[in-house]
Amino acid sequence: MLRLAAALALLFSFALAADPITLQLRWHHQPQFAGYYVALHKGFYKDEGLDVAIREGNANRFPVIEVQEGRAQFGVGNMEVLSFWAEGYPFVALAAIYQHSPSVLVARTDKGIKTVRDLVGHKVMFFPGGLDPEIIAMLNKAGISPEQLSRVDTSTDIQDFISGKVDAFNAYLTNEPYQLDKLGLPYLILDPRSLGMDFYSDILFTNQDYLKAHPDQVAAFRRASLRGWAYALDHPQETLDLINQHYSIGKSQGHMRFELDTARQLIMPDLVSIGHMNPRRWRLIADELAAIGQIPKVDDISTFLYQPAAPASWHWLPWLALALALSALGLLSWRWRLAQGRLQRNMARLARLEHRLEHDSITGLPTRARLCRLMDRNEQDAWLLMVHVDNLRSLNLAQGFDSGDKAFKALAERLKRECLAGDILARGDGARLLMYLPRANHPQAESFAEALSLQLGPPLGLVLSWAVLPVQPGSNATQLLAPLEEHRMGRHPGF
């Protein structure tokens, strides 16, 4: 029996390796795709019996087209994968590597752009044909139609932005901000997430026909790819060395480390399994895109999402022998004790996970989402104060992310000591802290904020700016935060 199983496994491995497989990337080789490089060069694909080639993309080679026309079996895409699927292309999403999309617009502040609304009348560069749905959704949410922009098809070259050819440029949080910070160019990041457009990104996908014909290869490729991503994020320096050895990237070591560190923040491997996809969240994304006319209305999202097959059981005879060898009472007792132990461990893990989802991993403060829920139950007049660390990005670049995290955590600890009973301090997006301040505690929030920024910033080596909004009972916290978060705060109080 064992010899037969080994022979079958060997034949199965040869069958998997029979046909070469191509993975089509969305863009040029770079740390954005680190997990796939690791899976290839550490032998994870080979361990699964797969012969894989990784092909870089460019402005004229799109993964959705390459996979649809059979020149690649797998691709890495953004929301255009969902858009094309909704239009009838038979794609299947296998994993969402990035839990938050890095697709943003960078805008020149020297052109008077401070919010998304200020883009009206300016030259804005992004992909045509619905290939930047996050950007289009953000513009729509801000009440901007394409006709109000001087829209230019993207050249994918940040030099067009640096030279002033365009006033806003489609960028990736993992890439262009590093270049702009090094140049000292004044710019603003317009992130769709600030207006509630929180989409998945870097979606590993295949064609439904290929999945039906080769279910085992698809499962094996997905398994090896996720294993590669886990290794890449756990061993960043080894991963960067591997990329430098095998690919011509043309980026500095600092730039590559910035890209991989920022990618980790968007992948969130400490909170969710790498590649995790929530069907309900996909449904909400589809509804958002349908509402703005980007895709047809979707009635059933299930055919778009990959469902791993239950593992086949080849060895039923040993299990039958074991069942016959054990008494029914002993087996049931053992299984009951095992289930009780698992239940207790899972309850403890669930409690820890719930705490981690509700609290920021760096500061230990409540997250923005938890603050919004607390504010929605607000029954008193209050203030919402946003404190922004203006030089956190430059601190990260100069001294490393660990140093930046330490300074940001120290600021949070000092602000905690300034809170009164009823005040709530939370972690906002990026370099921001949020404070919910009941008016009974703080009749003059602006003077309180001014004093904090002057007293706390310099000793910690931080440059702070701030903005304040009134909060009334029944206010919608998410709607209140949107204009506050997209505001580019200066050195003066309020806005």
BELQUILIN-V656096 format. One record per backbone hydrogen bond with DSSP energy under -1.0 kcal/mol. CO is the residue of the C=O (numbers start at 1). NH is the residue of the N-H. If there is no record, write none. Layout:
BEGIN
<<CO	NH> <CO	NH>>
END
This chain:
BEGIN
<<1	5> <2	6> <3	7> <4	8> <5	9> <6	10> <7	11> <8	12> <9	13> <10	14> <11	15> <12	16> <13	17> <21	53> <22	73> <22	74> <23	55> <24	76> <27	57> <30	33> <31	34> <33	36> <33	37> <34	38> <35	39> <36	40> <37	41> <38	42> <39	44> <39	45> <43	47> <45	50> <46	49> <51	21> <53	23> <55	25> <58	61> <62	66> <63	67> <64	68> <65	69> <66	71> <66	72> <67	70> <74	24> <75	205> <77	203> <78	81> <79	83> <80	84> <81	85> <82	86> <84	89> <85	88> <89	91> <90	208> <92	206> <93	306> <95	204> <98	201> <102	173> <104	171> <105	190> <106	169> <107	188> <108	111> <108	113> <109	112> <116	119> <117	120> <119	122> <122	150> <123	167> <123	168> <124	152> <125	170> <126	154> <128	131> <132	136> <133	137> <134	138> <135	139> <136	140> <137	141> <138	142> <139	144> <140	143> <145	148> <146	149> <148	121> <149	151> <150	124> <152	126> <157	160> <158	162> <159	163> <160	165> <160	166> <167	108> <168	125> <169	106> <171	104> <172	175> <175	178> <176	180> <177	181> <178	182> <179	183> <180	184> <180	185> <188	107> <190	105> <191	194> <192	195> <192	197> <193	196> <196	198> <199	101> <201	98> <202	97> <203	77> <204	94> <204	95> <205	75> <206	92> <207	211> <208	212> <209	213> <210	214> <214	218> <215	219> <216	220> <217	221> <218	222> <219	223> <220	224> <221	225> <222	226> <223	227> <224	228> <225	229> <226	230> <227	231> <228	232> <229	233> <230	234> <231	235> <235	239> <236	240> <237	241> <238	242> <239	243> <240	244> <241	245> <242	246> <243	247> <247	249> <252	256> <253	257> <254	258> <255	259> <256	260> <257	261> <258	262> <259	263> <260	264> <261	265> <262	266> <263	267> <264	268> <266	99> <266	100> <268	271> <268	272> <273	276> <275	96> <278	282> <279	283> <280	284> <281	285> <282	286> <283	287> <284	288> <285	289> <286	290> <287	291> <288	292> <289	294> <290	293> <301	304> <304	93> <316	320> <317	321> <318	322> <319	323> <320	324> <321	325> <322	326> <327	331> <328	332> <329	333> <330	334> <331	335> <332	336> <333	337> <334	338> <335	339> <336	340> <337	341> <338	342> <339	343> <340	344> <341	345> <342	346> <343	347> <344	348> <345	349> <346	350> <347	351> <348	352> <349	353> <350	354> <351	355> <352	356> <353	357> <354	358> <358	367> <360	364> <365	360> <366	427> <367	371> <368	372> <369	373> <370	374> <371	375> <372	376> <375	378> <381	439> <382	471> <383	437> <384	469> <385	435> <386	467> <387	433> <388	390> <388	465> <389	392> <391	395> <392	396> <393	397> <394	398> <395	399> <396	400> <400	404> <401	405> <402	406> <403	407> <404	408> <405	409> <406	410> <407	411> <408	412> <409	413> <410	414> <411	415> <412	416> <413	417> <415	418> <416	419> <420	423> <424	436> <426	434> <431	389> <432	428> <433	387> <434	426> <435	385> <436	424> <437	383> <438	441> <438	442> <444	448> <445	449> <446	450> <447	451> <448	452> <449	453> <450	454> <451	455> <452	456> <456	460> <457	462> <458	461> <463	390> <465	388> <467	386> <469	384> <471	382> <472	475> <476	480> <477	481> <478	482> <481	485> <482	486>>
END
